[in-house]
């Protein structure tokens, strides 16, 4: 009779041991996830997270810590239950070992011991079943948190963390198996106007609607992501540029036809699209930059359109290129306004210029590329305008605008803040390089005189510069450049 009791006892202890193993596996999995989430969150710093994003991360950390604490308490309880069971079994075993088989009370003692064992086994089994259910619940909680950690809370699309992983995985497949894939970036046109005109809740509704539409029109294998702010991305595995161009235009048209309802109002949304196919040996930063540049090109081309990047060329989505023979006329990225047609009427105004500068500031923060701005003032412009009239004043500004434009690169952006006050964006230029441009402009202007009513007018430009800093936005960059212009107005500007 003692053998079956021993077997039963061993089975119970084995079950308990397995339960403890499962318990500690779950416990250390939770610990790993906390460390993993912490590492990723640390890596996300510096991307300009909104207050809502920071609060979401804090809630995520709190939920994870709670799950870990519950696992820790559960482990202690199971260990305590198994320890108490072992103590009880040891006492019963000692009691049975002391039984005299010839004693009249032997059978009663054995029956009592069996009853105690069965009762103890039942209690322990109940506690282990309860522990198993709690382990499963915690595993589901951790799984849910892992999913949420890779999902944008507003649009329910994959977030930047998931985007980075998907991009690296597809780049690895591209390098290893030469498997093609394309990256589509898109930006909601004039998104700031939705917030300024209808409020931030309207802007959120626009973003949610764009995210929902993306999921409806892309392939199941494509990975739709919210890249940040009003920017979205679509990772398109095993998709060469020809098929990607068709998909990109389908996305653009679907969003253009979309109707967003908000508080009884109907909002129309359009997007600017950029597309690039991964090139041999290309890394994630370069691929994103090529797609993002194509988005920028689409905005310059009038918005609500799409272009794809083929080497140094930007081509409309419906234009294909024969890889063996380039077309006779390859479109180049245009300057905001052609030099021969430069006029202050065609320059970006302050709001448009600031929006474009903010886009480049965000890009600089993401990729670490240099960026500078210039603030340019025509000295004594108000006096000249008052003396010669509005028409002559405008002619002077047109001349200055065209003069500055001829000394800038195609990628640079010239805008007018107020009459007599210009701003220049210099992507990829350091503060030192911006100062070189300043000297070049001032030196060239010193050798030019504008004939006006029988005499020559010598114009002078006051110029301040600033380069992007870690906490900058567009306005702070312009403010620093403007402050430098004010300082220069108080002293004689040296001309090399």
C-alpha positions as CSV (number, residue, x, y, z in Angstrom):
1,X,0.0,0.0,0.0
2,X,2.9,2.3,0.6
3,X,4.2,2.0,-3.0
4,X,1.1,3.6,-4.6
5,X,1.2,6.3,-2.0
6,X,4.8,7.0,-2.9
7,X,4.0,7.0,-6.6
8,X,1.1,9.4,-6.0
9,X,3.4,11.6,-3.9
10,X,6.0,11.7,-6.6
11,X,3.4,12.6,-9.3
12,X,2.2,15.5,-7.2
13,X,5.8,16.8,-6.7
14,X,6.5,16.4,-10.4
15,X,3.4,18.4,-11.3
16,X,4.4,21.0,-8.8
17,X,7.9,21.2,-10.2
18,X,6.6,21.7,-13.7
19,X,4.3,24.4,-12.5
20,X,7.2,26.2,-10.9
21,X,9.3,25.9,-14.1
22,X,6.4,27.4,-16.1
23,X,6.1,30.1,-13.5
24,X,9.7,31.2,-13.6
25,X,9.8,31.0,-17.4
26,X,6.9,33.4,-17.5
27,X,8.5,35.5,-14.8
28,X,11.8,35.9,-16.6
29,X,10.0,36.5,-19.9
30,X,8.3,39.4,-18.2
31,X,11.6,40.7,-16.9
32,X,13.1,40.4,-20.4
33,X,10.2,42.3,-21.9
34,X,10.6,45.1,-19.3
35,X,14.3,45.4,-20.2
36,X,13.5,45.2,-24.0
37,X,10.8,47.9,-23.7
38,X,13.1,50.1,-21.7
39,X,15.9,49.8,-24.3
40,X,13.5,50.7,-27.1
41,X,12.0,53.6,-25.3
42,X,15.5,55.0,-24.6
43,X,16.3,54.7,-28.2
44,X,13.2,56.6,-29.2
45,X,14.2,59.7,-27.3
46,X,15.1,62.7,-29.4
47,X,12.4,62.1,-32.0
48,X,10.2,64.9,-30.7
49,X,7.6,62.7,-29.1
50,X,4.3,64.4,-28.3
51,X,3.0,64.6,-24.7
52,X,0.4,61.9,-25.7
53,X,3.2,59.6,-26.9
54,X,5.1,60.1,-23.6
55,X,2.0,59.4,-21.6
56,X,1.4,56.2,-23.6
57,X,4.9,55.0,-22.9
58,X,4.5,55.7,-19.2
59,X,1.2,53.7,-19.1
60,X,2.9,50.9,-21.0
61,X,5.7,50.8,-18.5
62,X,3.2,50.8,-15.6
63,X,1.2,47.9,-17.0
64,X,4.4,45.9,-17.6
65,X,5.6,46.6,-14.1
66,X,2.3,45.5,-12.7
67,X,2.4,42.3,-14.7
68,X,5.9,41.5,-13.4
69,X,4.8,42.2,-9.8
70,X,1.9,39.9,-10.2
71,X,4.2,37.1,-11.6
72,X,6.6,37.7,-8.7
73,X,3.8,37.3,-6.1
74,X,2.4,34.3,-7.9
75,X,5.8,32.6,-7.9
76,X,6.1,33.2,-4.2
77,X,2.6,31.8,-3.5
78,X,3.2,28.6,-5.5
79,X,6.6,28.1,-3.9
80,X,4.9,28.5,-0.5
81,X,2.1,26.0,-1.4
82,X,4.6,23.4,-2.7
83,X,6.8,23.9,0.4
84,X,3.8,23.4,2.7
85,X,2.7,20.3,0.7
86,X,6.3,18.8,1.0
87,X,6.3,19.4,4.7
88,X,2.9,17.7,5.1
89,X,4.0,14.8,2.9
90,X,7.2,14.4,5.0
91,X,5.1,14.2,8.2
92,X,2.7,11.6,6.7
93,X,5.7,9.6,5.4
94,X,7.2,9.6,8.9
95,X,3.9,8.6,10.4
96,X,3.6,5.7,8.0
97,X,7.1,4.6,8.6
98,X,6.5,4.3,12.3
99,X,3.4,2.1,11.9
100,X,3.6,-1.4,13.2
101,X,2.0,-3.7,10.6
102,X,0.9,-6.1,13.3
103,X,-0.8,-3.3,15.3
104,X,-4.6,-3.3,15.4
105,X,-4.5,0.4,14.6
106,X,-2.3,0.0,11.5
107,X,-5.2,0.0,9.0
108,X,-6.8,3.0,10.6
109,X,-3.5,4.9,10.5
110,X,-3.0,4.1,6.8
111,X,-6.6,5.0,5.9
112,X,-6.1,8.3,7.7
113,X,-2.9,9.0,5.9
114,X,-4.5,8.3,2.6
115,X,-7.2,10.7,3.4
116,X,-4.7,13.4,4.3
117,X,-2.7,12.8,1.1
118,X,-5.8,12.9,-1.1
119,X,-7.0,16.1,0.6
120,X,-3.5,17.7,0.3
121,X,-3.2,16.7,-3.3
122,X,-6.6,18.1,-4.1
123,X,-5.8,21.4,-2.5
124,X,-2.4,21.7,-4.2
125,X,-3.9,20.6,-7.6
126,X,-6.5,23.4,-7.2
127,X,-3.8,25.9,-6.4
128,X,-1.7,24.8,-9.4
129,X,-4.6,25.0,-11.8
130,X,-5.3,28.5,-10.5
131,X,-1.6,29.4,-10.9
132,X,-1.6,28.0,-14.5
133,X,-4.6,30.2,-15.4
134,X,-2.9,33.3,-14.0
135,X,0.2,32.5,-15.9
136,X,-1.8,32.2,-19.1
137,X,-3.5,35.5,-18.3
138,X,-0.2,37.2,-17.7
139,X,1.3,35.8,-20.9
140,X,-1.7,37.2,-22.8
141,X,-1.2,40.6,-21.1
142,X,2.5,40.6,-22.1
143,X,1.7,39.6,-25.6
144,X,-0.9,42.4,-25.8
145,X,1.6,44.9,-24.6
146,X,4.2,43.7,-27.2
147,X,1.6,44.3,-29.9
148,X,0.6,47.7,-28.5
149,X,4.3,48.7,-28.3
150,X,4.5,48.4,-32.0
151,X,1.2,50.0,-32.8
152,X,0.4,53.7,-33.2
153,X,-2.3,54.5,-30.7
154,X,-4.1,57.1,-32.9
155,X,-4.2,55.4,-36.3
156,X,-3.8,51.8,-35.3
157,X,-1.1,51.4,-37.9
158,X,2.4,50.0,-37.2
159,X,4.5,52.7,-35.4
160,X,8.0,53.9,-36.1
161,X,9.5,51.0,-34.1
162,X,7.7,48.4,-36.2
163,X,8.6,50.4,-39.4
164,X,12.3,50.4,-38.6
165,X,12.2,46.6,-38.0
166,X,10.3,45.9,-41.2
167,X,12.7,48.1,-43.2
168,X,15.8,46.4,-41.9
169,X,14.3,42.9,-42.5
170,X,13.5,43.7,-46.1
171,X,16.9,45.3,-46.7
172,X,18.5,42.1,-45.3
173,X,16.3,40.0,-47.7
174,X,17.2,42.3,-50.6
175,X,20.9,42.0,-49.9
176,X,20.8,38.2,-49.3
177,X,18.3,37.0,-51.9
178,X,18.2,40.1,-54.2
179,X,14.5,40.3,-53.4
180,X,13.2,43.7,-54.6
181,X,11.1,45.9,-52.4
182,X,10.0,49.5,-52.5
183,X,9.3,52.2,-49.9
184,X,6.5,54.7,-50.2
185,X,6.4,57.8,-48.0
186,X,3.4,60.2,-48.0
187,X,2.6,63.5,-46.3
188,X,-0.8,65.0,-45.7
189,X,-1.0,68.3,-47.6
190,X,-1.5,71.5,-45.6
191,X,-2.1,69.4,-42.4
192,X,-1.4,72.4,-40.2
193,X,-4.4,74.2,-41.6
194,X,-6.7,71.4,-40.3
195,X,-5.4,72.0,-36.8
196,X,-5.4,75.8,-37.1
197,X,-8.9,76.0,-38.7
198,X,-10.8,73.2,-37.1
199,X,-8.8,72.3,-34.0
200,X,-6.4,69.4,-33.2
201,X,-9.3,67.0,-32.9
202,X,-10.0,67.5,-36.5
203,X,-6.4,66.9,-37.3
204,X,-6.5,63.7,-35.4
205,X,-9.6,62.6,-37.3
206,X,-7.8,63.3,-40.6
207,X,-4.9,61.1,-39.5
208,X,-7.2,58.3,-38.3
209,X,-9.1,58.4,-41.7
210,X,-5.8,58.3,-43.7
211,X,-4.7,55.3,-41.6
212,X,-8.0,53.5,-42.1
213,X,-7.9,54.1,-45.8
214,X,-4.3,52.9,-46.1
215,X,-5.3,49.5,-44.6
216,X,-8.2,49.2,-47.1
217,X,-6.2,49.8,-50.3
218,X,-2.8,48.2,-49.7
219,X,-1.9,44.5,-50.1
220,X,-2.0,42.3,-47.0
221,X,1.8,41.8,-47.3
222,X,2.4,45.6,-47.3
223,X,3.2,47.2,-43.9
224,X,1.4,50.5,-43.4
225,X,3.0,52.7,-40.8
226,X,2.6,56.1,-39.2
227,X,6.1,57.5,-39.6
228,X,5.5,60.5,-37.4
229,X,3.2,63.6,-37.3
230,X,1.3,63.7,-40.6
231,X,3.8,61.5,-42.4
232,X,3.0,57.9,-43.2
233,X,5.1,55.1,-44.8
234,X,4.3,51.9,-46.7
235,X,6.9,49.1,-46.8
236,X,6.2,47.0,-49.9
237,X,8.0,43.6,-49.7
238,X,8.8,41.8,-53.0
239,X,7.5,44.8,-55.0
240,X,9.6,46.3,-57.8
241,X,9.2,49.9,-58.7
242,X,6.8,49.3,-61.6
243,X,4.2,47.6,-59.4
244,X,4.9,50.1,-56.6
245,X,4.1,53.0,-58.8
246,X,0.7,51.6,-59.6
247,X,0.1,51.0,-55.9
248,X,1.3,54.5,-54.9
249,X,-1.1,56.1,-57.4
250,X,-4.0,53.9,-56.1
251,X,-3.3,55.2,-52.6
252,X,-3.2,58.8,-53.6
253,X,-6.4,58.6,-55.5
254,X,-8.2,56.7,-52.7
255,X,-7.3,59.4,-50.2
256,X,-8.2,62.2,-52.6
257,X,-11.6,60.7,-52.9
258,X,-12.0,60.1,-49.2
259,X,-14.5,62.2,-47.2
260,X,-13.7,63.0,-43.6
261,X,-16.7,64.0,-41.5
262,X,-16.0,66.1,-38.4
263,X,-18.6,68.0,-36.3
264,X,-20.9,68.4,-39.2
265,X,-18.2,69.5,-41.6
266,X,-16.8,67.7,-44.6
267,X,-13.0,67.8,-44.9
268,X,-11.1,67.1,-48.1
269,X,-7.7,65.5,-47.8
270,X,-4.9,65.2,-50.3
271,X,-1.4,63.8,-50.0
272,X,2.0,64.2,-51.5
273,X,3.7,60.9,-52.3
274,X,7.3,59.8,-52.7
275,X,8.6,56.4,-53.8
276,X,11.9,54.6,-54.2
277,X,13.0,51.1,-54.8
278,X,15.8,49.7,-52.6
279,X,19.1,49.9,-54.5
280,X,22.0,47.4,-54.2
281,X,24.0,48.0,-51.0
282,X,21.6,50.8,-49.8
283,X,21.0,51.3,-46.1
284,X,17.8,52.4,-44.4
285,X,18.8,56.0,-44.0
286,X,19.6,56.5,-47.7
287,X,16.4,54.7,-48.8
288,X,14.2,56.8,-46.5
289,X,16.0,60.0,-47.7
290,X,15.4,59.2,-51.3
291,X,11.7,58.5,-50.7
292,X,11.4,61.6,-48.5
293,X,13.1,63.8,-51.1
294,X,10.5,62.5,-53.7
295,X,7.7,63.7,-51.2
296,X,9.4,67.1,-51.0
297,X,9.6,67.2,-54.8
298,X,5.8,66.4,-55.1
299,X,5.0,69.3,-52.7
300,X,7.1,71.6,-54.8
301,X,5.3,70.3,-57.9
302,X,1.9,71.5,-56.5
303,X,1.0,68.8,-53.9
304,X,-1.7,66.0,-54.4
305,X,0.7,64.2,-56.7
306,X,3.4,61.5,-56.5
307,X,6.9,61.1,-57.8
308,X,9.5,58.3,-57.7
309,X,13.2,58.7,-57.3
310,X,15.3,57.2,-60.1
311,X,18.9,58.1,-59.3
312,X,19.0,61.9,-59.3
313,X,15.8,62.2,-61.2
314,X,12.3,62.7,-59.9
315,X,9.6,61.2,-62.2
316,X,5.8,61.3,-62.1
317,X,4.2,58.0,-61.0
318,X,2.9,57.4,-64.5
319,X,6.3,57.8,-66.2
320,X,8.5,54.7,-66.5
321,X,12.2,54.7,-67.6
322,X,13.9,52.2,-69.9
323,X,16.9,51.1,-67.8
324,X,19.0,50.7,-71.0
325,X,18.2,54.1,-72.5
326,X,17.3,57.2,-70.6
327,X,14.6,59.4,-72.1
328,X,15.8,62.4,-74.2
329,X,14.7,64.9,-71.6
330,X,15.2,63.9,-68.0
331,X,13.2,66.1,-65.6
332,X,15.3,67.6,-62.9
333,X,14.2,68.8,-59.5
334,X,13.0,72.4,-60.0
335,X,13.9,75.3,-57.9
336,X,10.9,76.9,-56.2
337,X,10.8,79.5,-59.0
338,X,12.9,79.7,-62.1
339,X,15.7,82.3,-62.0
340,X,14.4,84.1,-65.1
341,X,11.0,84.4,-63.6
342,X,12.0,85.2,-60.0
343,X,9.5,87.6,-58.5
344,X,8.5,88.3,-54.9
345,X,4.9,87.5,-56.0
346,X,6.0,83.9,-56.7
347,X,8.1,83.4,-53.6
348,X,6.8,81.3,-50.7
349,X,5.3,83.5,-48.1
350,X,6.2,83.3,-44.4
351,X,3.8,80.5,-43.5
352,X,4.8,78.3,-46.5
353,X,8.5,78.9,-46.0
354,X,8.2,78.1,-42.2
355,X,6.3,74.9,-43.0
356,X,9.0,73.8,-45.4
357,X,11.8,74.7,-43.0
358,X,10.0,72.8,-40.2
359,X,10.0,69.7,-42.5
360,X,13.7,70.0,-43.0
361,X,14.3,70.6,-39.3
362,X,12.5,67.3,-38.5
363,X,14.5,65.6,-41.2
364,X,17.7,66.9,-39.7
365,X,16.7,65.6,-36.2
366,X,16.0,62.2,-37.6
367,X,19.0,61.7,-39.8
368,X,21.6,64.1,-38.4
369,X,22.0,66.0,-41.6
370,X,23.2,69.6,-41.4
371,X,20.8,72.5,-42.0
372,X,21.2,76.3,-42.0
373,X,18.9,79.3,-42.5
374,X,19.6,82.9,-43.4
375,X,17.6,86.1,-42.6
376,X,18.2,88.8,-45.2
377,X,17.1,92.4,-44.9
378,X,17.3,95.1,-47.5
379,X,18.8,98.0,-45.6
380,X,16.8,101.2,-45.7
381,X,14.1,99.6,-47.9
382,X,11.3,101.5,-46.2
383,X,13.0,104.9,-47.0
384,X,13.6,103.8,-50.6
385,X,10.0,102.7,-51.1
386,X,8.7,106.0,-49.6
387,X,11.0,108.0,-51.9
388,X,10.4,106.2,-55.1
389,X,7.0,104.7,-54.6
390,X,5.5,101.2,-54.3
391,X,6.1,100.2,-58.0
392,X,9.8,101.0,-57.8
393,X,10.0,99.3,-54.4
394,X,8.5,96.1,-55.8
395,X,11.0,96.3,-58.7
396,X,13.9,96.6,-56.3
397,X,12.6,93.5,-54.4
398,X,12.3,91.5,-57.6
399,X,15.8,92.4,-58.5
400,X,17.1,91.4,-55.1
401,X,15.2,88.2,-55.1
402,X,16.5,87.3,-58.6
403,X,20.0,88.3,-57.6
404,X,20.0,86.1,-54.4
405,X,18.5,83.2,-56.3
406,X,21.3,83.1,-58.8
407,X,23.8,82.6,-56.0
408,X,21.9,79.7,-54.4
409,X,21.7,76.0,-55.2
410,X,18.6,74.4,-56.7
411,X,17.8,72.7,-53.4
412,X,17.9,76.0,-51.5
413,X,14.7,77.7,-50.8
414,X,14.1,81.5,-50.9
415,X,11.1,83.0,-49.3
416,X,9.8,86.5,-48.4
417,X,8.8,87.2,-44.8
418,X,7.7,90.8,-45.3
419,X,8.5,93.5,-47.9
420,X,12.2,94.0,-47.7
421,X,12.8,90.9,-45.6
422,X,13.7,87.5,-47.0
423,X,14.6,84.1,-45.6
424,X,16.7,81.4,-47.1
425,X,16.8,77.7,-46.3
426,X,20.1,75.9,-46.9
427,X,19.7,72.1,-46.6
428,X,22.9,70.2,-46.0
429,X,24.9,73.3,-45.2
430,X,26.7,74.0,-41.9
431,X,26.8,77.5,-40.3
432,X,30.2,78.0,-41.7
433,X,29.0,77.2,-45.2
434,X,26.0,79.6,-44.7
435,X,28.4,82.4,-43.8
436,X,30.4,81.6,-47.0
437,X,27.1,82.1,-48.9
438,X,26.5,85.3,-47.0
439,X,29.9,86.7,-48.0
440,X,29.4,85.7,-51.6
441,X,26.0,87.5,-51.7
442,X,27.3,90.7,-50.1
443,X,30.5,90.8,-52.1
444,X,28.6,90.3,-55.4
445,X,26.0,93.0,-54.5
446,X,28.7,95.4,-53.6
447,X,29.8,95.3,-57.2
448,X,26.3,95.9,-58.5
449,X,24.4,99.2,-58.7
450,X,20.8,99.6,-59.8
451,X,20.1,102.5,-62.2
452,X,17.1,104.4,-61.1
453,X,15.9,107.8,-62.4
454,X,19.2,109.0,-63.6
455,X,21.3,107.8,-60.7
456,X,22.6,104.5,-59.4
457,X,21.3,103.0,-56.2
458,X,23.7,100.9,-54.2
459,X,21.8,98.4,-52.1
460,X,23.1,96.8,-49.0
461,X,21.9,93.6,-47.4
462,X,22.0,92.8,-43.7
463,X,22.3,89.0,-43.3
464,X,22.1,86.8,-40.2
465,X,22.6,83.0,-40.2
466,X,21.8,80.1,-37.9
467,X,22.3,76.3,-38.0
468,X,20.0,73.7,-36.6
469,X,20.4,72.7,-33.0
470,X,19.0,69.6,-31.1
471,X,16.0,71.4,-29.7
472,X,15.2,73.6,-32.6
473,X,12.1,74.1,-34.6
474,X,11.7,76.3,-37.7
475,X,10.7,79.4,-35.7
476,X,13.7,79.2,-33.3
477,X,16.1,78.9,-36.2
478,X,14.6,82.0,-37.9
479,X,14.6,83.9,-34.6
480,X,18.3,83.3,-34.1
481,X,19.1,84.4,-37.6
482,X,16.9,87.5,-37.2
483,X,18.7,88.4,-34.0
484,X,22.0,88.2,-35.8
485,X,20.7,90.5,-38.5
486,X,19.7,93.0,-35.9
487,X,23.2,92.9,-34.4
488,X,24.7,93.4,-37.9
489,X,22.5,96.4,-38.4
490,X,24.2,98.1,-35.5
491,X,27.6,97.8,-37.1
492,X,29.2,98.1,-40.4
493,X,29.0,94.8,-42.2
494,X,32.4,93.8,-43.6
495,X,32.5,92.9,-47.2
496,X,35.3,90.6,-48.4
